[in-house]
Amino acid sequence: MSKLFEELDYRPTPIGPVILRRRHILSLGEDVFEILLGEEHLMSSLFTASEIALARLGLDGLAGETVDVIVGGLGLGYTAGAVLEHDTVGSLIVVEMLDPVVDWHEENLVPLDPPLAADPRCRFVRGDFFALAASPEGFDPDAPGRRFHAILIDIDHAPDRLLDQRSGSFYSPEGLTRLAAHLHPGGIMGLWSDDRPDDTFTALLASVFGEARAELVTFRNPLQGERKFTQTVYLARKSATPA
């Protein structure tokens, strides 16, 4: 049996220490991997339904094309892994600001199987997603100004609950307009949120992109019996023709 608890890594970052740890849950008979920022839980391998839904919902509307995708925020890699399950995906860039998180994937310390690095379509860009979104050069350092078919974001807890203040201006008409410039016409932006839908934010997305909706993702917590939790995936499609 695995050790009941193990801290796999602890490293300082510009926004605080990040920790990768593994816990063995006796009641489930399985290991659970967690990422923390200081005392704050960022992600657990026990709850991945909405991260996977972000990828699947975001790419559903692009079926039949060969698509190029950005994932903002690496975490344990479940969104990126679900993106790579789509045969239509030609390339995936995962943007992550925290070097330790990328290192954990490159060193196979996380449980994702197959690992992201094993897929030649996937590469990591170490950088601030929000700064790259605001820049004309965009996300691909090898092809400045390159546009994508889908940009899927899982960084902040919600549009009004930020992991770090650097992202605050992103959730504004100006910030979202700058992001939309990196999408092909008809492209999709997907955004994960730990909260239930915010109608005001959905309306803001629609005003910038042309159309938007919020999808609920409900899942059960196996540690709390039948108790259910609901999170949100926001989806916005850029107009296929100029307004």
C-alpha positions in Angstrom: 0.0 0.0 0.0 1.2 3.6 -0.7 2.2 5.9 2.1 -0.8 7.7 3.6 0.8 11.1 2.8 3.7 12.3 0.8 4.8 15.8 -0.2 6.3 15.3 -3.6 7.6 18.9 -4.1 7.5 22.3 -2.5 8.8 25.4 -4.3 8.6 29.1 -4.1 7.0 31.1 -7.0 6.3 34.8 -7.6 2.8 34.3 -6.3 3.6 32.0 -3.3 4.8 28.5 -2.6 3.4 25.7 -4.7 3.1 22.2 -3.3 2.5 18.9 -5.0 1.3 16.2 -2.6 -0.1 12.7 -2.7 -2.6 11.3 -0.2 -3.8 7.7 0.0 -7.5 7.7 0.8 -8.3 4.5 2.6 -12.0 4.6 2.1 -11.5 4.8 -1.7 -8.4 2.6 -1.9 -6.7 5.1 -4.2 -4.0 7.8 -4.3 -5.1 11.4 -4.7 -2.8 14.0 -6.0 -3.2 17.7 -5.1 -1.7 21.0 -6.0 -1.7 23.8 -3.4 -0.7 27.4 -3.5 0.3 28.1 0.1 -2.8 27.0 2.1 -5.1 27.2 -0.9 -6.2 24.1 -2.8 -5.9 24.5 -6.5 -6.6 21.1 -7.9 -7.2 17.5 -7.0 -7.1 14.4 -9.1 -10.3 13.3 -7.3 -12.3 16.1 -8.9 -11.7 16.4 -12.6 -15.1 16.3 -14.2 -15.3 20.0 -15.0 -11.7 20.3 -16.2 -12.4 17.5 -18.7 -15.8 19.1 -19.6 -14.0 22.3 -20.4 -12.0 20.5 -23.2 -14.9 18.5 -24.5 -17.5 21.3 -24.5 -15.0 23.7 -26.0 -14.1 21.4 -28.9 -17.5 19.9 -29.6 -18.4 22.9 -31.8 -15.3 22.5 -33.9 -15.8 18.8 -35.0 -14.6 18.0 -38.5 -11.8 20.5 -38.6 -8.1 20.2 -37.9 -7.8 22.5 -34.9 -5.1 24.3 -33.1 -5.7 24.8 -29.4 -4.4 26.8 -26.4 -4.9 25.7 -22.8 -4.3 28.4 -20.3 -3.3 26.8 -17.0 -1.7 23.3 -16.7 -2.5 22.0 -13.2 -2.6 18.3 -13.2 -3.2 18.3 -16.9 -6.7 16.9 -17.2 -8.0 19.6 -19.5 -5.0 19.3 -21.8 -5.2 15.5 -21.7 -8.9 15.6 -22.7 -8.0 18.0 -25.6 -5.5 15.5 -27.0 -8.2 12.7 -27.0 -9.7 14.5 -30.0 -8.2 13.3 -33.3 -9.1 16.6 -34.9 -6.5 18.4 -32.8 -3.5 19.2 -34.8 -1.5 21.1 -32.2 -1.9 22.1 -28.5 0.1 24.8 -26.6 -0.3 24.7 -22.8 0.6 28.0 -21.2 1.7 27.9 -17.6 3.3 30.6 -15.5 4.6 28.4 -12.6 7.8 26.6 -13.6 7.4 23.9 -10.9 4.1 22.8 -12.4 5.7 22.3 -15.9 8.6 20.5 -14.2 6.2 18.1 -12.5 4.8 17.0 -15.8 8.2 16.8 -17.5 9.5 14.7 -14.6 6.3 12.4 -14.6 5.4 13.3 -11.0 1.7 13.7 -11.8 -0.6 10.8 -12.4 -1.8 11.7 -15.9 -1.5 8.7 -18.2 -0.5 9.0 -21.0 1.7 12.0 -20.0 1.3 15.1 -22.1 4.9 15.1 -23.2 4.4 11.8 -24.9 2.1 13.4 -27.5 4.1 15.2 -30.2 1.1 17.6 -30.8 1.6 19.1 -27.3 4.2 21.6 -26.1 4.5 23.8 -23.0 5.0 27.5 -23.0 6.3 28.9 -19.7 4.7 32.3 -19.4 1.9 34.5 -18.0 -1.2 33.6 -19.9 -2.9 36.9 -19.2 0.1 38.9 -20.4 0.3 36.9 -23.6 -3.4 37.3 -24.2 -3.0 41.0 -24.0 -0.1 41.2 -26.4 -0.3 41.4 -30.2 2.3 38.6 -30.5 0.0 36.1 -28.6 0.8 32.6 -27.3 3.2 31.0 -29.8 6.8 32.4 -29.4 7.8 30.7 -32.7 4.9 32.4 -34.6 4.0 35.8 -33.3 0.4 36.8 -34.1 -0.7 33.1 -34.7 -4.4 32.5 -34.3 -6.1 29.5 -32.8 -9.4 27.6 -33.1 -10.0 27.3 -29.4 -8.6 28.9 -26.3 -9.5 27.1 -23.0 -8.7 28.7 -19.7 -8.5 27.2 -16.2 -6.5 29.5 -14.0 -8.7 31.6 -11.7 -11.4 30.3 -9.4 -14.0 32.4 -11.1 -14.1 35.7 -13.0 -14.5 37.6 -9.7 -12.3 35.3 -7.6 -8.8 35.7 -8.8 -5.8 33.5 -8.1 -3.6 36.6 -8.4 -4.4 40.2 -9.1 -2.4 40.2 -12.4 -5.4 38.7 -14.2 -8.0 41.3 -13.1 -8.1 43.4 -16.3 -8.6 40.2 -18.4 -12.3 39.9 -17.3 -13.2 43.2 -19.0 -14.5 44.2 -22.4 -11.0 45.3 -23.3 -9.2 42.2 -22.0 -11.6 39.8 -23.6 -11.5 41.7 -26.9 -7.7 41.4 -26.9 -8.1 37.6 -26.3 -10.6 37.3 -29.2 -8.0 38.7 -31.6 -6.0 35.5 -31.1 -9.0 33.3 -32.3 -9.9 32.5 -35.9 -13.4 33.6 -36.9 -15.8 31.1 -35.5 -13.3 30.1 -32.8 -14.2 29.1 -29.3 -13.2 30.5 -25.9 -13.9 28.3 -22.9 -13.5 29.3 -19.3 -13.7 27.2 -16.2 -15.3 28.6 -13.0 -15.7 27.1 -9.5 -19.0 29.0 -9.1 -22.4 28.8 -10.6 -23.1 30.9 -13.7 -23.0 34.6 -13.5 -25.5 36.0 -16.0 -23.7 39.4 -16.1 -20.4 37.8 -17.1 -22.2 35.6 -19.7 -23.7 38.7 -21.2 -20.3 40.4 -21.3 -18.9 37.4 -23.2 -21.8 37.6 -25.7 -21.2 41.3 -26.2 -17.5 40.7 -27.1 -17.6 37.4 -29.0 -21.0 37.4 -30.6 -22.6 34.5 -28.7 -22.0 32.9 -25.3 -23.5 30.4 -22.9 -22.8 28.9 -19.5 -22.9 25.1 -19.0 -23.3 23.5 -15.6 -21.1 20.6 -14.6 -22.4 18.6 -11.6 -20.4 15.8 -9.9 -20.5 13.8 -6.7 -17.9 14.1 -4.0 -17.0 10.4 -3.1 -15.7 11.5 0.3 -19.1 13.0 1.2 -21.6 10.4 0.2 -24.2 11.7 -2.3 -23.4 15.4 -1.9 -23.1 17.0 -5.3 -21.1 20.0 -6.4 -21.8 22.2 -9.4 -19.2 24.2 -11.4 -19.5 26.2 -14.6 -17.9 26.1 -18.1 -18.4 29.4 -20.0 -18.3 29.1 -23.8 -18.1 32.0 -26.2 -17.8 31.8 -30.0 -16.2 34.6 -32.0 -18.3 35.9 -34.8 -17.5 34.2 -38.1 -17.6 37.6 -39.9 -16.7 41.0 -38.7 -19.5 42.9 -36.8 
